[in-house]
Amino acid sequence: MNYIQQAYKGKNDLWMFIITASIISGVFVLNFIAYLFTSPEDLDQAYELMKSIPTNISLVVNLLPFAFLLGLLFVFVKYVHQRSILSLTTTRKKVDINRIIFSFLLIVIITLVTFGISYYSDPSEIELQFNPLKFAILFLISILLFPFQIGLEEFLFRGYFMQQIGIMAKNKWVPLLITSIFFGIAHSANPEVAEIGFVLMFFYIGTGLLLGVMTLMDEGLELALGFHLGNNLLAALLITSDWSALQTDAIFRYTAEEANNSALEIIMPLFIVYPIILFVLSKKYNWTDWKEKLSGKVVEPLKEDVLIIENNNLNGN
């Protein structure tokens, strides 16, 4: 069974999907609606209010709801859809921790190298603000809570939505495209979008597409989880700015009052860095048959085949 077919290990009545999707993704939907119907002046006031809250408290307040929603998603999958959390995570007999670590280290190394090049080529708008005590507190909060934030986004978008939309569409390209767009929309209310411009939405959607390709090609969430965690941790720990979504006591601060990223700088990772990442992963994990895995049909397996696979997994065969 491929990754999307894992949904067939449980119940998939339409009402189950509607209730689960509405409750778990409601916070993203409401956030997007509020963003659409809020004036730019009111948005600016809301962002300024967020900045007035102590950074670590603001970070905790922003991240704690993800822990609750992730737990709630697991409850719906296990007790409403009546299938295992493992089936939501991977096609393997157990979660591959080494895959999570590898993709985590891959994005961390790439980010540190590119930041280092940028900093040493022009440090004029980057300020060192390292405070050992404040950073230690930030690090502790980040290590404890960011796994819940990226866990919800991955288990919801690349997990639950990818699988449920896939078995409804009966193919793989539709859920890949839809979940990537949903992922972008979920980040549309971030202050960065208002500051940098709508072009940033292409970056968010492109990132969702990258994570979706990882999931389908590797038949599991492990690589997406590691990548997403590494990316978000560094976003909080390495550098912050007055117009970023999360204000933190990071090591560095971007001192420019406004973002001056060009459209090319924003889009460039989508066409250079992301293909390199996929190339490295494809060689590492011997990915083949890209067309089938990214756009092939999704066929419901026979109930007997599902039972045999589940029994083999339980017996460790």
ROSE-520762 format. One record per residue: residue number from 0; residue in three letters; x, y, z of N, C-alpha, C in turn. Coordinates in steps of 0.05 Angstrom, whole numbers, plus 5000, padded with zeros to 4 digits. Layout:
N
NODE   i  aa  nc1  nc2  nc3 cac1 cac2 cac3  cc1  cc2  cc3
NODE NUM ALA    X    Y    Z    X    Y    Z    X    Y    Z
...
//
This chain:
317
NODE   i  aa  nc1  nc2  nc3 cac1 cac2 cac3  cc1  cc2  cc3
NODE   0 MET 5017 4976 5000 5000 5000 5000 5017 5025 5000
NODE   1 ASN 5010 5045 4983 5025 5070 4983 5014 5088 5005
NODE   2 TYR 5027 5111 5008 5021 5128 5031 4991 5137 5032
NODE   3 ILE 4980 5145 5009 4953 5155 5009 4933 5132 5015
NODE   4 GLN 4940 5108 5005 4922 5085 5010 4920 5077 5040
NODE   5 GLN 4938 5087 5056 4937 5082 5085 4910 5090 5097
NODE   6 ALA 4897 5110 5084 4871 5119 5095 4851 5097 5094
NODE   7 TYR 4854 5078 5076 4835 5055 5074 4837 5036 5097
NODE   8 LYS 4857 5040 5115 4858 5023 5138 4838 5030 5159
NODE   9 GLY 4823 5052 5155 4803 5061 5174 4777 5067 5159
NODE  10 LYS 4759 5080 5173 4733 5088 5162 4735 5116 5150
NODE  11 ASN 4721 5120 5127 4725 5145 5113 4698 5157 5103
NODE  12 ASP 4678 5155 5120 4652 5168 5114 4657 5198 5111
NODE  13 LEU 4641 5210 5093 4645 5238 5087 4641 5256 5111
NODE  14 TRP 4622 5249 5128 4617 5265 5152 4641 5266 5171
NODE  15 MET 4656 5243 5171 4680 5242 5188 4701 5262 5179
NODE  16 PHE 4704 5264 5152 4723 5282 5141 4715 5311 5146
NODE  17 ILE 4689 5317 5142 4679 5344 5145 4682 5354 5173
NODE  18 ILE 4675 5337 5193 4677 5346 5221 4706 5349 5229
NODE  19 THR 4723 5329 5222 4751 5331 5229 4765 5355 5217
NODE  20 ALA 4761 5358 5190 4774 5380 5176 4764 5407 5186
NODE  21 SER 4738 5410 5192 4727 5435 5201 4738 5443 5228
NODE  22 ILE 4739 5424 5247 4748 5430 5274 4778 5435 5275
NODE  23 ILE 4794 5418 5262 4823 5420 5265 4834 5444 5249
NODE  24 SER 4823 5448 5225 4833 5470 5208 4818 5496 5212
NODE  25 GLY 4799 5496 5231 4782 5520 5235 4799 5544 5242
NODE  26 VAL 4820 5541 5258 4837 5563 5266 4850 5576 5241
NODE  27 PHE 4858 5560 5222 4871 5571 5198 4850 5585 5180
NODE  28 VAL 4826 5573 5178 4805 5585 5162 4796 5612 5174
NODE  29 LEU 4791 5612 5200 4783 5637 5213 4804 5659 5211
NODE  30 ASN 4829 5651 5213 4851 5669 5211 4852 5682 5183
NODE  31 PHE 4847 5665 5162 4847 5674 5135 4824 5693 5130
NODE  32 ILE 4800 5686 5140 4776 5702 5136 4780 5730 5150
NODE  33 ALA 4791 5729 5174 4796 5754 5188 4816 5771 5173
NODE  34 TYR 4836 5759 5161 4856 5773 5145 4843 5787 5121
NODE  35 LEU 4824 5773 5108 4811 5783 5084 4794 5807 5090
NODE  36 PHE 4781 5807 5113 4761 5827 5119 4771 5848 5139
NODE  37 THR 4796 5848 5145 4808 5868 5163 4823 5889 5147
NODE  38 SER 4819 5914 5154 4832 5935 5139 4862 5935 5145
NODE  39 PRO 4879 5945 5127 4907 5947 5131 4915 5962 5157
NODE  40 GLU 4899 5983 5164 4905 5998 5188 4900 5981 5213
NODE  41 ASP 4878 5965 5213 4873 5948 5236 4893 5925 5238
NODE  42 LEU 4902 5915 5215 4923 5895 5215 4949 5905 5227
NODE  43 ASP 4956 5930 5220 4980 5942 5231 4978 5945 5261
NODE  44 GLN 4954 5953 5270 4950 5956 5299 4952 5929 5313
NODE  45 ALA 4942 5908 5301 4943 5881 5312 4972 5872 5314
NODE  46 TYR 4988 5877 5293 5016 5869 5293 5031 5885 5314
NODE  47 GLU 5025 5911 5317 5039 5926 5338 5032 5916 5366
NODE  48 LEU 5007 5908 5370 4999 5897 5395 5015 5871 5401
NODE  49 MET 5019 5854 5381 5034 5830 5384 5063 5836 5393
NODE  50 LYS 5074 5858 5381 5102 5865 5387 5104 5875 5416
NODE  51 SER 5083 5886 5427 5084 5897 5454 5085 5875 5476
NODE  52 ILE 5078 5851 5468 5078 5828 5487 5107 5818 5489
NODE  53 PRO 5117 5812 5514 5144 5800 5516 5148 5777 5497
NODE  54 THR 5171 5776 5484 5175 5758 5462 5170 5728 5469
NODE  55 ASN 5181 5720 5492 5178 5691 5499 5149 5684 5506
NODE  56 ILE 5135 5703 5519 5107 5699 5525 5091 5697 5499
NODE  57 SER 5097 5715 5481 5083 5715 5455 5088 5689 5440
NODE  58 LEU 5113 5679 5441 5119 5654 5428 5104 5631 5439
NODE  59 VAL 5102 5629 5466 5087 5608 5479 5058 5610 5472
NODE  60 VAL 5047 5634 5473 5018 5637 5466 5012 5629 5437
NODE  61 ASN 5031 5634 5419 5027 5627 5391 5030 5597 5387
NODE  62 LEU 5047 5584 5402 5052 5555 5396 5035 5536 5412
NODE  63 LEU 5026 5543 5436 5011 5524 5452 4986 5513 5439
NODE  64 PRO 4970 5530 5425 4946 5519 5412 4952 5496 5393
NODE  65 PHE 4976 5495 5381 4983 5474 5362 4984 5447 5377
NODE  66 ALA 4994 5447 5402 4995 5423 5417 4968 5411 5422
NODE  67 PHE 4949 5428 5429 4921 5419 5433 4909 5409 5407
NODE  68 LEU 4912 5423 5385 4900 5415 5360 4913 5390 5349
NODE  69 LEU 4939 5386 5353 4952 5361 5344 4941 5338 5359
NODE  70 GLY 4938 5340 5385 4926 5319 5401 4898 5313 5393
NODE  71 LEU 4883 5334 5386 4855 5330 5378 4854 5316 5351
NODE  72 LEU 4872 5323 5333 4873 5309 5307 4878 5280 5310
NODE  73 PHE 4897 5273 5328 4902 5244 5333 4878 5230 5345
NODE  74 VAL 4863 5244 5362 4838 5232 5373 4818 5226 5351
NODE  75 PHE 4814 5245 5333 4795 5241 5311 4804 5218 5293
NODE  76 VAL 4830 5217 5286 4840 5195 5269 4836 5168 5282
NODE  77 LYS 4843 5167 5308 4842 5141 5322 4814 5132 5329
NODE  78 TYR 4797 5150 5338 4771 5142 5349 4748 5148 5330
NODE  79 VAL 4751 5166 5311 4729 5171 5291 4735 5155 5266
NODE  80 HIS 4759 5159 5255 4766 5143 5231 4775 5115 5238
NODE  81 GLN 4780 5110 5263 4787 5083 5273 4811 5071 5259
NODE  82 ARG 4833 5086 5258 4858 5075 5247 4881 5086 5264
NODE  83 SER 4904 5074 5260 4927 5081 5276 4940 5107 5268
NODE  84 ILE 4954 5119 5287 4970 5143 5281 4993 5136 5262
NODE  85 LEU 5003 5112 5265 5025 5103 5247 5016 5104 5218
NODE  86 SER 4991 5097 5212 4981 5097 5185 4979 5126 5174
NODE  87 LEU 4977 5145 5192 4976 5173 5184 5005 5183 5179
NODE  88 THR 5024 5169 5190 5052 5179 5190 5069 5167 5167
NODE  89 THR 5067 5141 5163 5085 5128 5145 5074 5100 5136
NODE  90 THR 5085 5091 5114 5079 5064 5105 5097 5043 5117
NODE  91 ARG 5118 5052 5131 5137 5034 5143 5125 5022 5169
NODE  92 LYS 5138 5000 5178 5128 4986 5202 5131 5003 5227
NODE  93 LYS 5149 5022 5227 5152 5041 5248 5164 5067 5237
NODE  94 VAL 5160 5088 5252 5171 5114 5243 5201 5113 5242
NODE  95 ASP 5212 5123 5219 5241 5122 5215 5253 5148 5226
NODE  96 ILE 5263 5147 5250 5275 5170 5263 5300 5180 5247
NODE  97 ASN 5315 5162 5235 5338 5170 5220 5331 5188 5196
NODE  98 ARG 5308 5184 5184 5299 5201 5162 5293 5229 5173
NODE  99 ILE 5280 5230 5196 5274 5257 5207 5300 5272 5213
NODE 100 ILE 5320 5258 5225 5345 5271 5232 5360 5280 5207
NODE 101 PHE 5360 5263 5186 5375 5270 5162 5364 5295 5148
NODE 102 SER 5337 5297 5145 5325 5320 5132 5328 5345 5150
NODE 103 PHE 5327 5341 5176 5331 5363 5195 5359 5375 5191
NODE 104 LEU 5379 5357 5191 5407 5367 5188 5412 5379 5161
NODE 105 LEU 5398 5368 5140 5402 5378 5113 5393 5407 5111
NODE 106 ILE 5369 5414 5121 5360 5442 5118 5375 5460 5138
NODE 107 VAL 5383 5450 5161 5398 5466 5180 5425 5474 5167
NODE 108 ILE 5439 5455 5155 5465 5461 5143 5462 5480 5120
NODE 109 ILE 5442 5476 5102 5437 5494 5080 5431 5522 5089
NODE 110 THR 5414 5524 5110 5406 5550 5120 5430 5565 5132
NODE 111 LEU 5446 5551 5148 5469 5563 5161 5490 5572 5141
NODE 112 VAL 5494 5556 5120 5514 5563 5100 5504 5588 5084
NODE 113 THR 5479 5588 5076 5469 5611 5060 5468 5636 5077
NODE 114 PHE 5461 5633 5103 5461 5656 5120 5489 5667 5125
NODE 115 GLY 5508 5648 5129 5536 5656 5132 5546 5672 5109
NODE 116 ILE 5540 5662 5085 5549 5676 5060 5537 5704 5059
NODE 117 SER 5511 5706 5065 5497 5732 5064 5508 5751 5085
NODE 118 TYR 5514 5741 5109 5523 5758 5131 5551 5768 5126
NODE 119 TYR 5568 5752 5117 5596 5761 5112 5600 5777 5087
NODE 120 SER 5580 5774 5068 5582 5791 5044 5571 5819 5049
NODE 121 ASP 5551 5821 5066 5540 5847 5073 5526 5846 5100
NODE 122 PRO 5540 5852 5121 5528 5851 5148 5516 5877 5157
NODE 123 SER 5513 5897 5139 5505 5924 5147 5477 5924 5159
NODE 124 GLU 5459 5906 5151 5432 5906 5161 5426 5883 5180
NODE 125 ILE 5447 5870 5189 5444 5847 5208 5460 5853 5233
NODE 126 GLU 5446 5853 5255 5458 5860 5281 5459 5836 5300
NODE 127 LEU 5483 5832 5312 5486 5811 5332 5473 5820 5358
NODE 128 GLN 5454 5805 5369 5440 5812 5393 5439 5789 5413
NODE 129 PHE 5459 5772 5411 5459 5748 5428 5461 5754 5458
NODE 130 ASN 5441 5744 5472 5440 5746 5501 5437 5718 5512
NODE 131 PRO 5458 5707 5526 5458 5679 5534 5433 5670 5549
NODE 132 LEU 5424 5686 5569 5401 5678 5585 5375 5679 5569
NODE 133 LYS 5370 5700 5554 5346 5702 5537 5346 5681 5516
NODE 134 PHE 5370 5676 5504 5371 5656 5483 5366 5628 5495
NODE 135 ALA 5376 5622 5519 5372 5596 5531 5342 5591 5536
NODE 136 ILE 5328 5612 5545 5299 5609 5549 5285 5605 5522
NODE 137 LEU 5292 5620 5502 5281 5617 5475 5286 5589 5465
NODE 138 PHE 5310 5579 5468 5318 5552 5459 5300 5531 5472
NODE 139 LEU 5296 5533 5498 5280 5514 5513 5251 5514 5503
NODE 140 ILE 5240 5538 5500 5212 5540 5490 5210 5528 5462
NODE 141 SER 5229 5535 5445 5229 5525 5417 5231 5495 5416
NODE 142 ILE 5249 5483 5430 5252 5454 5430 5227 5440 5440
NODE 143 LEU 5214 5452 5460 5191 5439 5471 5166 5442 5454
NODE 144 LEU 5162 5466 5442 5136 5472 5430 5136 5472 5399
NODE 145 PHE 5158 5477 5386 5158 5477 5357 5151 5449 5345
NODE 146 PRO 5159 5427 5358 5151 5401 5347 5120 5398 5345
NODE 147 PHE 5105 5411 5363 5076 5410 5362 5066 5427 5338
NODE 148 GLN 5079 5450 5334 5070 5467 5312 5075 5454 5285
NODE 149 ILE 5099 5445 5281 5105 5433 5255 5091 5406 5253
NODE 150 GLY 5087 5392 5276 5072 5367 5276 5044 5370 5266
NODE 151 LEU 5030 5391 5276 5003 5395 5267 5002 5401 5237
NODE 152 GLU 5019 5419 5228 5019 5427 5200 5025 5403 5182
NODE 153 GLU 5044 5387 5190 5050 5364 5173 5029 5342 5174
NODE 154 PHE 5021 5335 5198 5000 5314 5201 4974 5322 5189
NODE 155 LEU 4968 5349 5189 4943 5358 5178 4944 5361 5148
NODE 156 PHE 4964 5376 5137 4966 5381 5109 4977 5357 5093
NODE 157 ARG 5001 5349 5099 5014 5327 5085 5004 5300 5094
NODE 158 GLY 4991 5298 5117 4981 5273 5127 4951 5270 5122
NODE 159 TYR 4935 5281 5139 4906 5277 5138 4894 5287 5112
NODE 160 PHE 4899 5312 5104 4888 5322 5079 4898 5308 5055
NODE 161 MET 4924 5302 5054 4936 5288 5031 4922 5261 5027
NODE 162 GLN 4918 5246 5049 4906 5220 5047 4877 5221 5041
NODE 163 GLN 4862 5238 5055 4833 5238 5052 4825 5250 5025
NODE 164 ILE 4838 5271 5016 4832 5283 4990 4841 5263 4968
NODE 165 GLY 4863 5249 4973 4873 5230 4953 4853 5207 4948
NODE 166 ILE 4841 5196 4969 4822 5174 4965 4796 5184 4953
NODE 167 MET 4790 5210 4956 4766 5221 4944 4771 5228 4914
NODE 168 ALA 4794 5239 4909 4801 5246 4881 4810 5222 4865
NODE 169 LYS 4818 5200 4878 4827 5176 4865 4853 5180 4850
NODE 170 ASN 4868 5200 4857 4895 5204 4845 4912 5219 4865
NODE 171 LYS 4938 5224 4857 4957 5236 4875 4963 5265 4869
NODE 172 TRP 4960 5274 4845 4967 5301 4838 4947 5322 4849
NODE 173 VAL 4922 5314 4851 4902 5333 4862 4908 5339 4892
NODE 174 PRO 4911 5319 4909 4918 5325 4937 4944 5339 4940
NODE 175 LEU 4964 5333 4923 4990 5347 4924 4986 5377 4919
NODE 176 LEU 4970 5383 4898 4966 5411 4891 4949 5425 4912
NODE 177 ILE 4927 5413 4920 4908 5426 4939 4921 5431 4966
NODE 178 THR 4935 5411 4976 4948 5414 5003 4970 5436 5002
NODE 179 SER 4983 5438 4979 5004 5459 4977 4991 5487 4977
NODE 180 ILE 4968 5490 4963 4954 5515 4963 4943 5522 4990
NODE 181 PHE 4931 5501 5003 4920 5505 5030 4942 5514 5049
NODE 182 PHE 4966 5502 5046 4989 5509 5063 4996 5538 5060
NODE 183 GLY 4996 5547 5035 5002 5575 5030 4981 5594 5042
NODE 184 ILE 4956 5587 5038 4934 5603 5049 4936 5605 5079
NODE 185 ALA 4943 5583 5092 4945 5582 5121 4966 5602 5132
NODE 186 HIS 4985 5609 5115 5006 5628 5124 5001 5656 5112
NODE 187 SER 4979 5661 5099 4974 5686 5086 4971 5710 5104
NODE 188 ALA 4963 5705 5130 4960 5727 5148 4985 5734 5163
NODE 189 ASN 5007 5720 5158 5033 5727 5171 5041 5755 5164
NODE 190 PRO 5052 5770 5182 5061 5797 5177 5080 5800 5153
NODE 191 GLU 5096 5779 5148 5115 5779 5126 5101 5784 5099
NODE 192 VAL 5077 5772 5096 5063 5775 5071 5055 5804 5066
NODE 193 ALA 5045 5817 5087 5038 5845 5085 5062 5863 5080
NODE 194 GLU 5085 5855 5092 5110 5871 5090 5124 5867 5063
NODE 195 ILE 5127 5842 5055 5143 5835 5031 5125 5836 5006
NODE 196 GLY 5100 5828 5009 5083 5828 4986 5072 5800 4979
NODE 197 PHE 5052 5800 4961 5039 5775 4955 5057 5754 4943
NODE 198 VAL 5080 5763 4932 5099 5744 4920 5108 5723 4940
NODE 199 LEU 5107 5730 4966 5115 5711 4986 5097 5687 4987
NODE 200 MET 5072 5690 4978 5053 5667 4977 5064 5645 4958
NODE 201 PHE 5078 5653 4937 5089 5633 4919 5110 5616 4934
NODE 202 PHE 5125 5629 4953 5145 5615 4968 5131 5595 4987
NODE 203 TYR 5110 5604 5001 5096 5586 5019 5084 5562 5004
NODE 204 ILE 5071 5568 4982 5058 5546 4966 5080 5528 4955
NODE 205 GLY 5102 5540 4946 5124 5523 4936 5136 5506 4957
NODE 206 THR 5138 5516 4982 5148 5500 5004 5129 5477 5010
NODE 207 GLY 5103 5483 5009 5083 5462 5013 5085 5441 4991
NODE 208 LEU 5091 5449 4967 5095 5430 4945 5119 5413 4950
NODE 209 LEU 5141 5425 4959 5166 5410 4965 5160 5389 4986
NODE 210 LEU 5147 5396 5008 5141 5378 5029 5122 5356 5020
NODE 211 GLY 5103 5363 5002 5085 5343 4991 5099 5323 4974
NODE 212 VAL 5118 5332 4957 5134 5314 4940 5150 5295 4958
NODE 213 MET 5163 5306 4979 5178 5289 4997 5160 5267 5008
NODE 214 THR 5136 5274 5016 5118 5255 5029 5110 5233 5010
NODE 215 LEU 5102 5240 4985 5093 5221 4966 5116 5203 4956
NODE 216 MET 5138 5216 4950 5161 5200 4939 5172 5181 4960
NODE 217 ASP 5172 5190 4985 5184 5173 5007 5164 5156 5021
NODE 218 GLU 5138 5159 5014 5117 5143 5026 5115 5147 5056
NODE 219 GLY 5118 5172 5065 5116 5177 5094 5123 5206 5100
NODE 220 LEU 5116 5214 5125 5120 5242 5133 5147 5248 5145
NODE 221 GLU 5164 5228 5149 5188 5232 5164 5206 5255 5153
NODE 222 LEU 5211 5255 5127 5228 5275 5116 5216 5303 5118
NODE 223 ALA 5190 5305 5113 5176 5330 5116 5177 5341 5144
NODE 224 LEU 5173 5323 5164 5174 5331 5192 5202 5342 5199
NODE 225 GLY 5223 5328 5191 5250 5337 5198 5257 5363 5185
NODE 226 PHE 5250 5366 5159 5255 5391 5144 5240 5414 5157
NODE 227 HIS 5215 5411 5162 5198 5432 5172 5208 5441 5200
NODE 228 LEU 5215 5421 5217 5225 5428 5244 5251 5443 5242
NODE 229 GLY 5270 5434 5226 5295 5449 5223 5291 5477 5213
NODE 230 ASN 5274 5480 5193 5268 5507 5182 5256 5526 5203
NODE 231 ASN 5236 5516 5217 5223 5534 5236 5240 5540 5261
NODE 232 LEU 5255 5520 5270 5273 5525 5293 5293 5547 5286
NODE 233 LEU 5305 5546 5263 5325 5566 5255 5312 5593 5251
NODE 234 ALA 5287 5593 5241 5272 5618 5237 5268 5632 5264
NODE 235 ALA 5266 5617 5285 5262 5629 5312 5289 5635 5325
NODE 236 LEU 5309 5617 5322 5334 5619 5337 5355 5636 5323
NODE 237 LEU 5355 5636 5297 5378 5648 5283 5375 5678 5279
NODE 238 ILE 5353 5687 5267 5350 5715 5262 5320 5723 5263
NODE 239 THR 5315 5747 5274 5288 5758 5276 5287 5786 5264
NODE 240 SER 5264 5797 5262 5260 5824 5251 5235 5836 5263
NODE 241 ASP 5231 5862 5260 5207 5875 5270 5182 5867 5255
NODE 242 TRP 5186 5856 5230 5162 5850 5214 5158 5820 5210
NODE 243 SER 5172 5804 5226 5168 5775 5223 5145 5765 5239
NODE 244 ALA 5135 5741 5233 5111 5731 5246 5116 5727 5276
NODE 245 LEU 5140 5718 5283 5146 5713 5311 5170 5731 5319
NODE 246 GLN 5166 5747 5340 5187 5763 5351 5202 5746 5372
NODE 247 THR 5228 5742 5368 5243 5725 5386 5269 5738 5394
NODE 248 ASP 5281 5727 5416 5308 5735 5424 5329 5719 5409
NODE 249 ALA 5328 5720 5383 5346 5705 5366 5374 5715 5368
NODE 250 ILE 5393 5701 5356 5421 5708 5357 5426 5735 5342
NODE 251 PHE 5412 5737 5319 5415 5761 5302 5388 5775 5299
NODE 252 ARG 5389 5801 5292 5365 5816 5285 5370 5830 5258
NODE 253 TYR 5350 5828 5241 5351 5843 5216 5341 5872 5222
NODE 254 THR 5359 5891 5218 5354 5918 5228 5339 5936 5209
NODE 255 ALA 5336 5928 5184 5321 5945 5165 5292 5948 5174
NODE 256 GLU 5282 5972 5172 5255 5978 5180 5234 5964 5162
NODE 257 GLU 5242 5960 5137 5224 5947 5118 5239 5924 5105
NODE 258 ALA 5224 5904 5097 5237 5882 5082 5244 5892 5054
NODE 259 ASN 5269 5886 5046 5277 5895 5019 5284 5872 5001
NODE 260 ASN 5272 5849 5007 5277 5826 4990 5264 5830 4962
NODE 261 SER 5279 5824 4942 5268 5826 4915 5252 5800 4909
NODE 262 ALA 5234 5802 4889 5219 5778 4881 5237 5755 4873
NODE 263 LEU 5260 5762 4861 5278 5742 4852 5290 5727 4876
NODE 264 GLU 5297 5742 4897 5309 5730 4921 5289 5711 4935
NODE 265 ILE 5263 5717 4933 5243 5701 4946 5237 5676 4930
NODE 266 ILE 5236 5679 4903 5230 5657 4886 5254 5638 4881
NODE 267 MET 5278 5649 4883 5302 5634 4877 5304 5607 4891
NODE 268 PRO 5298 5605 4917 5300 5579 4930 5282 5558 4917
NODE 269 LEU 5259 5566 4906 5241 5547 4894 5253 5533 4870
NODE 270 PHE 5270 5548 4855 5281 5537 4830 5310 5528 4833
NODE 271 ILE 5323 5534 4855 5351 5526 4858 5355 5509 4883
NODE 272 VAL 5348 5519 4906 5353 5505 4931 5335 5480 4933
NODE 273 TYR 5309 5483 4928 5291 5461 4932 5297 5438 4913
NODE 274 PRO 5302 5443 4887 5310 5420 4870 5335 5406 4879
NODE 275 ILE 5354 5421 4891 5379 5409 4901 5372 5390 4925
NODE 276 ILE 5354 5400 4942 5345 5384 4965 5332 5358 4955
NODE 277 LEU 5314 5360 4936 5301 5336 4925 5321 5317 4912
NODE 278 PHE 5341 5328 4899 5361 5312 4886 5377 5296 4907
NODE 279 VAL 5385 5310 4928 5400 5296 4950 5383 5274 4962
NODE 280 LEU 5358 5280 4968 5340 5260 4981 5335 5237 4962
NODE 281 SER 5332 5243 4936 5326 5221 4917 5349 5202 4915
NODE 282 LYS 5374 5212 4916 5397 5195 4915 5401 5180 4941
NODE 283 LYS 5396 5193 4963 5399 5181 4990 5379 5158 4993
NODE 284 TYR 5355 5161 4984 5334 5141 4989 5324 5127 4964
NODE 285 ASN 5340 5130 4942 5335 5115 4918 5306 5117 4907
NODE 286 TRP 5297 5142 4905 5270 5147 4894 5269 5140 4864
NODE 287 THR 5248 5126 4856 5244 5120 4828 5214 5123 4821
NODE 288 ASP 5208 5122 4796 5180 5122 4786 5166 5148 4796
NODE 289 TRP 5178 5171 4790 5167 5196 4799 5139 5201 4789
NODE 290 LYS 5134 5195 4764 5108 5201 4752 5086 5186 4766
NODE 291 GLU 5090 5161 4772 5069 5145 4785 5065 5154 4814
NODE 292 LYS 5086 5160 4828 5084 5168 4856 5072 5196 4860
NODE 293 LEU 5075 5213 4840 5065 5240 4843 5039 5245 4828
NODE 294 SER 5032 5228 4809 5008 5233 4794 4992 5208 4788
NODE 295 GLY 5000 5186 4799 4986 5160 4793 4959 5159 4806
NODE 296 LYS 4944 5138 4799 4917 5133 4809 4919 5122 4838
NODE 297 VAL 4898 5127 4853 4895 5116 4880 4872 5096 4879
NODE 298 VAL 4878 5071 4883 4858 5049 4881 4854 5037 4908
NODE 299 GLU 4828 5033 4915 4822 5021 4941 4831 4992 4941
NODE 300 PRO 4848 4984 4960 4857 4956 4961 4835 4938 4972
NODE 301 LEU 4837 4913 4966 4818 4893 4977 4820 4892 5007
NODE 302 LYS 4798 4889 5021 4798 4888 5050 4816 4866 5060
NODE 303 GLU 4817 4844 5045 4834 4822 5053 4864 4830 5053
NODE 304 ASP 4871 4846 5033 4899 4855 5031 4906 4873 5054
NODE 305 VAL 4887 4891 5062 4892 4909 5084 4896 4893 5110
NODE 306 LEU 4880 4873 5114 4882 4856 5138 4909 4841 5139
NODE 307 ILE 4917 4831 5116 4943 4817 5115 4966 4835 5121
NODE 308 ILE 4965 4860 5110 4987 4879 5116 4988 4887 5145
NODE 309 GLU 4964 4892 5157 4963 4899 5185 4973 4877 5203
NODE 310 ASN 4966 4852 5196 4975 4829 5212 5005 4826 5210
NODE 311 ASN 5016 4830 5185 5045 4828 5182 5060 4849 5198
NODE 312 ASN 5048 4873 5199 5060 4895 5214 5060 4889 5244
NODE 313 LEU 5038 4878 5254 5036 4871 5282 5055 4849 5289
NODE 314 ASN 5060 4830 5271 5078 4807 5276 5107 4814 5270
NODE 315 GLY 5111 4838 5259 5139 4846 5253 5150 4833 5228
NODE 316 ASN 5133 4823 5210 5142 4810 5185 5147 4831 5163
//
